[in-house]
Amino acid sequence: MADVRFDGRVAIVTGAGGGLGRAHALLLASRGAKVVVNDLGGAFDGTGAGSAMADKVVEEIRSAGGEAVPNYDGVDTWAGGQGIVKTAMDAFGKVDILINNAGILRDKSFMKMEEEDIDKVFAVHLKGAFNVTKAAFPVMRENSYGRIVMTTSASGLYGNFGQTNYAAAKMGLVGFMNTLKLEGARYNILVNTIAPIAGTRMTAGVMPPDLVEKLKPDYVSPIVAYACSEECTDSGIVFVAGAGYFSRAVMVEGPGISLKATEGVTIEDIRDRLADIKKLEGAQPFNQSNEEIARLVAALG
């Protein structure tokens, strides 16, 4: 079969000055995409700013014969999101692909976490994805084509000590995807999410060096690039990737039980049937909330 190519496609990769974003940008560019390399150039906790990181990646792409332009806007503001997309429109005339990768860490135990630690992490991860996507979505809709990738985390899917802010923002991105996939479907805009396991400057402080080496960002990028391709027909999938491992994560709902609400349900009824309520044998995913509601209505007879 022919190689997956991105000739003629324009991609925006946020937070692409290093780590995962850099790997995504380099791979897409190597396969023909024109890339907007966005990076504020600050520290991994969201402080500071500078242009050097984006410039270096752009130079890497150009040196290899690809096309790329830098952008230094922060994703955490409405103006920043608009500015990133404007860079793509000014340079290349459209946007086909958006990888919402930009992120920061402000890890603390919940008791020590301050309001700013919540606000800044939400602003970059969740609001940041909203800001850039909101600017890019109309362009994709006009062209009846779009591929959007969100970046979640195992911390969001399963939890991690000291990351209540990060985990909440990352799980919020899954909810964002779940609805955006429905609104984008009629315009051929597909939305998927990656849950990467990678050694980057954000994770280097919490991972031993030998593990960081085994979890190179480059090992994650192939499935991200596939989700950005014309060949991808899936939408609403959470892909897990790291060190050559690839899988799908999904939220499911167990078969549950039906008690006669009209006859009264007591606390003791819940206590006595809790094991049955918690069972996951026969669990299933739902494509949207209406499907889950429909099953509940059907159970009522």
Steps between C-alpha positions, in 0.01 A plus 500: 500500500608859441659700779281732703572851374395854591587680179291815467384483863562774755555403863516697822685337789483688831781470750720373219829647615605176667391157617186352351403807300838517331482131412149541355603805296813336359313185398215686329747725318705200386186364335420822313294711740554872533531561873439789736734437792344672800689545825499779754854404595450513875582261783301180549302663783368765262723787610716707269495527122734508203515406133803273482325165542257542210773646279727202555233250394410708196866500400515121542203460268633743242846344508340166415320654203163558664282808543431656838445833672530587869236647729563627851147563630384348826204267462361614832328809361229555240731736312774238507276237342392743230861600441617143452238432236569836334864396463386188313258695281756770416773250417308216339139609446320231701505260793443126453656354815515618858692322773422652840819402679604806703519433870656592832539338839447647845500187714416527868300300749145629519551651845789712370343596168416868447231652282759615247621141460149396399430801280826490305486127429137523390579806288775324306364147468122531484429862412807499275362214292167682485660827389696355209229257395237774506714703259580205271158332491329753267786470251472121503122519469529730199730248330298193613814343640672490834698274727532606865700319767468578871765394751376339821701303755489187710478742793167620366372155409610325819632761746843578639605633840585869498327575169139591578528811282668324209280190521177702503609706199611193309174315560316815394663464159339158460160654562587775253580236237187299570274789405715662231508170308120521471497860385784448254377177340280658232793714383754216481676630810623208707613542859710249691713506813845367586603386847878498460759337720820687421818634652507878450624802695162495678547143620880486534478613861272214601643220286838328536739577211499146361120505477501840331730354234264208438199730473615721214232740365576370149341168600164672554483712186411229241151444642447875541596551137267220392212668686583815300492324164236466231511125557371537855121455515466466878378780722462510876776250575751528785824342383765401755859495375852466636821305435342309212184415695170608346150446635158655542357632824125522534241590761237230534183455699408171662165329442380616840172407664148641484306554820135605502533868576122546515490261794778686680872434505669504839859551607497139611400387150816666369712346774363152442538512120827692483698206364257470209505876440881496477528202265669567166430169326316595183603867526476710188615840371260760368561726202305784660294571810166446322592135447552456873169671576325282241624187675367630831160572345492154345572345839193676639286309251 
